[in-house]
Amino acid sequence: MVQISPRISVIIPVYKAEAVIRRCLDSLIRQTFPDWEAVCVDDGSPDGSGAILDEYAARDARFVVLHQENGGVSRARNLALEKVRGEFLLFVDSDDFIHPQLMEICLTAARRDKSDMVAFTYDRSYRLKLTLRHFLHLPDPGWPAFPQYEKEPESLVTDDIFAYATEYSHPKDMVDGDGRPIPERWWVKHCYLCLRLYRTECVKNFRFLPIRIYEDFPWWSQVMLAVKRTTILNLPLYYYYPNFAGSTFSSSAVSRIESLQKVIAVVEQIYTEDATPDQLARWREHFLKPVKEKLAKKLKQAGGKVRPTGA
C-alpha cells in the first residue's frame, strides 16, 4: 500500500506543557485545511504532556508522537526534521496556537506564487492582553474571537528576502531593489521561525544549534540564503501565549550572553563562506549589527561577569 504524504508537516517540541498543549493541538484540528501531519516531540516531560500527546495520536492519525530523553528544544526540532513528510513545513511552539485559516491561506499563497516561504505575523493585541492579565492575576480569557479572512488576502511577492527582513524592531532604512522605501506592513521582522510556512526541501537539512535560547537565529539566517521566492502576508495568523516560566524569561544573563556570542560566531562564518557580497552586506547591517548591539548591552548589564569573545 502506497502511503500518501501530507501537504503540510507541523513540528511541535513539547516540554512541561501539560497546562497548554491541548489548546495548541486543538488549533490544528480546527484548521480549515485538513491535509497535515503534526510531528510532536515529547522532550522528556516530567508532567503529563507525553500522555496527552499519545491520547491525541490515538484519536487522530495525523498526530505523530516521538518520545526522547530531555535534550532541549533544538534536539527535539532536529529529531522532528528527520521525520517530516510534508511538502511544506510549519513550526508551532507548544505554548502557542494558530488561526484556523493559517494553513489554507499560506498554502494557497505558496502554490499561487510558487514560493519557497510564506511569511505572516502574530496577533500583538492578544499577546499584550495575556501579559497584562498575568500581572493583574486575572484568569485566562480562552480562545480569542478569530477574524474571518479572505482565502487570498493582499500580499507581496519577492525574490529578495534580504530587502524585507530585519532583526530591528523599528528599522529606518528598509528599501527595495530600486531604492524605494518599504512600508512597515511588509517588513519581515526578527528570526521568529514560527511565523513562516517553508517549502520542506529548502530547509529540511538545516539543524538547530544545541543551545537553550537564540537557536533560531542561525537557522533563520541559513533559511534566508536558501529560499528563492517569498510571499509576505500582513496577517496575524499566529498567537503567542507568553510562558513566564519559559527559557526566554528565566534564562540567566550569563547564559543569554554566551548563547549570543556562540550564534554570532557561527552565522558570521556561514555568511562569509556562502553569501553573495550583497547578501552579506545586508545581513551585517540588518541582522548582525542589531544582534551585536544587543550583546554589547547585555555585556554591560552583566558588569564584567562574562568576557567578550571578540564578537
DAVENTA-V187344 format. One record per residue. N is the residue number from 0. RES is the residue in three letters. OMEGA is omega in degrees with one decimal (999 if undefined). D_CENTER is the distance of its C-alpha to the mean C-alpha in Angstrom with 1 decimal. Layout:
n=[N & N]
res=[RES & RES]
omega=[OMEGA & OMEGA]
d_center=[D_CENTER & D_CENTER]
//
This chain:
n=[0 & 1 & 2 & 3 & 4 & 5 & 6 & 7 & 8 & 9 & 10 & 11 & 12 & 13 & 14 & 15 & 16 & 17 & 18 & 19 & 20 & 21 & 22 & 23 & 24 & 25 & 26 & 27 & 28 & 29 & 30 & 31 & 32 & 33 & 34 & 35 & 36 & 37 & 38 & 39 & 40 & 41 & 42 & 43 & 44 & 45 & 46 & 47 & 48 & 49 & 50 & 51 & 52 & 53 & 54 & 55 & 56 & 57 & 58 & 59 & 60 & 61 & 62 & 63 & 64 & 65 & 66 & 67 & 68 & 69 & 70 & 71 & 72 & 73 & 74 & 75 & 76 & 77 & 78 & 79 & 80 & 81 & 82 & 83 & 84 & 85 & 86 & 87 & 88 & 89 & 90 & 91 & 92 & 93 & 94 & 95 & 96 & 97 & 98 & 99 & 100 & 101 & 102 & 103 & 104 & 105 & 106 & 107 & 108 & 109 & 110 & 111 & 112 & 113 & 114 & 115 & 116 & 117 & 118 & 119 & 120 & 121 & 122 & 123 & 124 & 125 & 126 & 127 & 128 & 129 & 130 & 131 & 132 & 133 & 134 & 135 & 136 & 137 & 138 & 139 & 140 & 141 & 142 & 143 & 144 & 145 & 146 & 147 & 148 & 149 & 150 & 151 & 152 & 153 & 154 & 155 & 156 & 157 & 158 & 159 & 160 & 161 & 162 & 163 & 164 & 165 & 166 & 167 & 168 & 169 & 170 & 171 & 172 & 173 & 174 & 175 & 176 & 177 & 178 & 179 & 180 & 181 & 182 & 183 & 184 & 185 & 186 & 187 & 188 & 189 & 190 & 191 & 192 & 193 & 194 & 195 & 196 & 197 & 198 & 199 & 200 & 201 & 202 & 203 & 204 & 205 & 206 & 207 & 208 & 209 & 210 & 211 & 212 & 213 & 214 & 215 & 216 & 217 & 218 & 219 & 220 & 221 & 222 & 223 & 224 & 225 & 226 & 227 & 228 & 229 & 230 & 231 & 232 & 233 & 234 & 235 & 236 & 237 & 238 & 239 & 240 & 241 & 242 & 243 & 244 & 245 & 246 & 247 & 248 & 249 & 250 & 251 & 252 & 253 & 254 & 255 & 256 & 257 & 258 & 259 & 260 & 261 & 262 & 263 & 264 & 265 & 266 & 267 & 268 & 269 & 270 & 271 & 272 & 273 & 274 & 275 & 276 & 277 & 278 & 279 & 280 & 281 & 282 & 283 & 284 & 285 & 286 & 287 & 288 & 289 & 290 & 291 & 292 & 293 & 294 & 295 & 296 & 297 & 298 & 299 & 300 & 301 & 302 & 303 & 304 & 305 & 306 & 307 & 308 & 309 & 310]
res=[MET & VAL & GLN & ILE & SER & PRO & ARG & ILE & SER & VAL & ILE & ILE & PRO & VAL & TYR & LYS & ALA & GLU & ALA & VAL & ILE & ARG & ARG & CYS & LEU & ASP & SER & LEU & ILE & ARG & GLN & THR & PHE & PRO & ASP & TRP & GLU & ALA & VAL & CYS & VAL & ASP & ASP & GLY & SER & PRO & ASP & GLY & SER & GLY & ALA & ILE & LEU & ASP & GLU & TYR & ALA & ALA & ARG & ASP & ALA & ARG & PHE & VAL & VAL & LEU & HIS & GLN & GLU & ASN & GLY & GLY & VAL & SER & ARG & ALA & ARG & ASN & LEU & ALA & LEU & GLU & LYS & VAL & ARG & GLY & GLU & PHE & LEU & LEU & PHE & VAL & ASP & SER & ASP & ASP & PHE & ILE & HIS & PRO & GLN & LEU & MET & GLU & ILE & CYS & LEU & THR & ALA & ALA & ARG & ARG & ASP & LYS & SER & ASP & MET & VAL & ALA & PHE & THR & TYR & ASP & ARG & SER & TYR & ARG & LEU & LYS & LEU & THR & LEU & ARG & HIS & PHE & LEU & HIS & LEU & PRO & ASP & PRO & GLY & TRP & PRO & ALA & PHE & PRO & GLN & TYR & GLU & LYS & GLU & PRO & GLU & SER & LEU & VAL & THR & ASP & ASP & ILE & PHE & ALA & TYR & ALA & THR & GLU & TYR & SER & HIS & PRO & LYS & ASP & MET & VAL & ASP & GLY & ASP & GLY & ARG & PRO & ILE & PRO & GLU & ARG & TRP & TRP & VAL & LYS & HIS & CYS & TYR & LEU & CYS & LEU & ARG & LEU & TYR & ARG & THR & GLU & CYS & VAL & LYS & ASN & PHE & ARG & PHE & LEU & PRO & ILE & ARG & ILE & TYR & GLU & ASP & PHE & PRO & TRP & TRP & SER & GLN & VAL & MET & LEU & ALA & VAL & LYS & ARG & THR & THR & ILE & LEU & ASN & LEU & PRO & LEU & TYR & TYR & TYR & TYR & PRO & ASN & PHE & ALA & GLY & SER & THR & PHE & SER & SER & SER & ALA & VAL & SER & ARG & ILE & GLU & SER & LEU & GLN & LYS & VAL & ILE & ALA & VAL & VAL & GLU & GLN & ILE & TYR & THR & GLU & ASP & ALA & THR & PRO & ASP & GLN & LEU & ALA & ARG & TRP & ARG & GLU & HIS & PHE & LEU & LYS & PRO & VAL & LYS & GLU & LYS & LEU & ALA & LYS & LYS & LEU & LYS & GLN & ALA & GLY & GLY & LYS & VAL & ARG & PRO & THR & GLY & ALA]
omega=[-179.6 & 179.9 & -179.5 & -178.5 & 176.7 & 179.5 & -177.4 & 171.2 & 178.4 & 178.4 & -179.6 & 172.5 & -173.3 & 175.0 & 178.7 & -176.8 & -175.3 & -174.2 & -171.2 & -170.2 & -179.9 & 179.3 & 178.6 & -178.7 & 178.6 & 179.5 & 173.6 & 179.5 & -179.2 & -175.6 & 176.5 & 175.0 & -170.1 & -171.0 & -178.5 & 168.2 & 176.6 & 177.7 & -175.4 & -178.4 & 174.3 & -175.5 & 178.0 & -177.8 & 178.6 & -179.9 & -176.7 & -177.2 & -177.9 & 179.4 & 178.2 & 177.5 & 179.4 & 178.0 & 179.6 & -179.9 & 178.8 & -178.9 & -173.0 & -175.3 & 178.3 & 176.3 & 176.8 & -174.3 & 174.5 & 178.1 & 176.2 & 172.3 & -176.5 & -179.5 & 178.4 & -173.5 & -179.9 & 179.5 & 179.1 & 179.1 & 179.3 & 177.3 & -179.6 & 179.9 & 178.5 & -172.8 & -172.6 & -176.8 & -173.7 & 175.5 & 178.2 & -171.0 & 173.1 & 169.0 & 174.1 & 176.3 & -173.0 & 177.8 & -167.1 & 174.8 & -173.2 & 178.1 & -178.3 & -178.1 & -173.0 & -175.6 & -177.5 & -177.2 & -176.3 & 178.9 & 176.1 & 179.7 & -179.2 & 179.2 & -177.2 & -173.5 & -175.3 & -176.3 & 174.2 & -178.2 & 173.3 & -178.8 & 176.5 & -177.7 & -178.5 & -178.6 & -175.8 & -178.6 & 179.4 & -179.6 & 178.8 & 179.9 & 179.9 & 179.5 & 179.2 & 179.7 & 178.3 & -177.2 & 175.2 & 179.0 & 177.3 & -176.8 & 176.7 & -178.4 & -179.3 & -178.1 & 173.5 & 173.7 & -176.2 & 175.0 & 176.6 & -177.5 & 171.2 & -179.5 & 178.2 & -178.4 & 176.7 & -178.1 & 175.3 & 179.9 & -178.9 & 171.5 & -179.0 & -178.4 & -179.0 & 178.8 & -172.7 & -173.9 & -179.1 & 174.0 & 176.7 & 174.5 & -177.9 & 179.3 & -176.4 & -172.0 & 178.4 & -179.4 & 178.7 & -176.2 & 178.1 & 177.7 & -179.7 & 179.2 & 179.6 & 178.8 & -174.8 & -175.5 & -179.8 & 176.0 & 172.9 & -169.3 & 171.8 & -176.6 & 179.5 & -173.2 & -179.7 & -175.9 & 179.0 & 164.5 & -175.3 & 167.3 & -169.5 & -176.2 & 179.7 & -169.6 & -169.8 & -176.1 & 175.8 & -179.0 & 179.7 & 176.7 & -178.9 & 177.0 & -173.6 & -176.7 & -177.9 & 179.4 & -179.2 & -177.6 & 177.8 & -178.3 & 180.0 & 179.7 & 176.2 & 178.9 & -179.5 & 177.5 & -172.4 & -174.9 & 179.7 & -178.6 & -178.5 & 170.1 & 179.6 & 177.4 & 176.1 & -177.4 & 176.9 & -174.6 & -177.0 & -178.4 & 176.4 & 174.2 & -174.3 & 175.4 & -172.6 & 174.8 & -175.5 & -173.3 & -178.8 & -178.0 & -169.6 & -177.7 & -179.6 & 178.9 & -178.8 & -178.3 & 177.6 & -179.5 & -179.3 & 178.0 & 178.8 & 179.2 & -177.6 & -176.2 & 177.6 & -179.1 & -178.5 & -174.7 & 176.1 & 179.4 & 179.2 & -176.3 & 177.2 & -176.9 & -166.7 & -174.5 & 171.0 & 178.3 & 179.9 & 177.7 & 179.7 & -179.2 & 180.0 & 179.7 & 179.0 & -177.5 & -171.9 & 178.9 & -176.9 & -178.4 & 178.9 & 178.1 & 177.2 & 175.8 & 177.2 & 179.2 & -180.0 & 178.8 & -179.2 & 177.0 & 178.5 & 179.3 & -179.6 & 174.9 & 176.7 & -179.6 & 179.4 & 179.2 & 174.7 & -179.5 & -176.9 & 178.3 & 999]
d_center=[34.9 & 32.1 & 28.6 & 26.6 & 22.9 & 20.5 & 19.0 & 15.4 & 13.9 & 11.4 & 10.3 & 10.7 & 11.8 & 14.5 & 16.7 & 19.2 & 17.7 & 21.1 & 21.3 & 18.1 & 17.1 & 19.6 & 18.1 & 14.7 & 16.7 & 19.1 & 16.5 & 16.2 & 20.0 & 20.3 & 18.7 & 21.3 & 20.3 & 21.5 & 20.9 & 17.9 & 17.5 & 15.3 & 15.3 & 15.3 & 16.0 & 18.3 & 18.0 & 21.6 & 21.3 & 24.7 & 24.6 & 24.8 & 21.1 & 22.2 & 25.2 & 23.2 & 21.0 & 24.3 & 25.8 & 23.2 & 23.6 & 27.3 & 27.2 & 24.7 & 24.6 & 21.2 & 19.8 & 19.9 & 20.1 & 20.2 & 21.6 & 21.6 & 23.1 & 20.9 & 19.1 & 15.8 & 12.2 & 12.2 & 15.3 & 14.1 & 11.2 & 13.9 & 16.4 & 14.5 & 13.9 & 17.7 & 18.3 & 16.3 & 18.8 & 17.3 & 17.6 & 14.1 & 10.9 & 8.1 & 5.8 & 7.1 & 8.1 & 11.9 & 12.6 & 11.0 & 12.2 & 12.2 & 15.0 & 17.7 & 17.7 & 14.0 & 14.8 & 18.2 & 17.5 & 14.7 & 16.8 & 19.9 & 18.5 & 17.5 & 20.9 & 22.8 & 21.5 & 21.1 & 17.7 & 15.4 & 12.3 & 12.1 & 10.2 & 10.6 & 10.3 & 10.6 & 14.1 & 15.3 & 18.7 & 17.6 & 15.7 & 18.8 & 21.1 & 19.7 & 19.9 & 23.5 & 24.5 & 23.5 & 25.6 & 28.4 & 28.3 & 28.0 & 26.8 & 23.6 & 24.2 & 22.6 & 21.1 & 20.9 & 23.0 & 20.7 & 22.0 & 23.2 & 21.8 & 23.6 & 22.5 & 22.4 & 21.5 & 22.0 & 19.7 & 19.9 & 19.9 & 19.9 & 20.6 & 19.7 & 16.1 & 17.4 & 19.5 & 16.8 & 13.9 & 14.5 & 13.5 & 16.4 & 16.2 & 19.4 & 20.3 & 23.9 & 24.4 & 21.9 & 24.2 & 24.1 & 26.2 & 29.3 & 28.8 & 28.2 & 26.1 & 22.8 & 22.5 & 19.8 & 18.5 & 17.4 & 15.6 & 12.0 & 11.4 & 9.5 & 7.0 & 3.9 & 2.0 & 2.4 & 5.1 & 6.7 & 9.3 & 10.5 & 14.1 & 14.2 & 17.2 & 15.5 & 12.8 & 14.4 & 16.4 & 14.0 & 13.7 & 12.0 & 14.6 & 16.3 & 15.6 & 14.5 & 12.6 & 11.2 & 10.5 & 7.3 & 9.9 & 12.2 & 9.9 & 8.6 & 12.2 & 13.5 & 11.6 & 13.3 & 16.5 & 16.2 & 15.5 & 18.8 & 18.2 & 15.5 & 16.0 & 14.8 & 15.2 & 16.1 & 15.3 & 13.6 & 12.4 & 9.9 & 11.7 & 10.7 & 13.5 & 14.4 & 15.5 & 18.2 & 19.0 & 15.6 & 15.1 & 13.9 & 17.1 & 19.4 & 19.0 & 22.1 & 22.6 & 23.9 & 20.9 & 18.5 & 20.9 & 21.4 & 17.7 & 17.5 & 20.7 & 19.6 & 16.4 & 18.5 & 21.2 & 19.2 & 17.5 & 20.8 & 22.5 & 20.2 & 20.6 & 24.3 & 24.9 & 22.8 & 22.2 & 24.8 & 26.6 & 25.1 & 21.5 & 22.3 & 24.0 & 21.2 & 18.5 & 21.0 & 21.6 & 18.3 & 16.1 & 18.6 & 20.9 & 18.8 & 17.3 & 21.0 & 22.1 & 19.8 & 21.2 & 24.7 & 24.4 & 23.3 & 26.2 & 28.6 & 27.6 & 28.0 & 31.5 & 32.0 & 30.7 & 28.4 & 29.7 & 28.0 & 27.3 & 28.2 & 24.8]
//
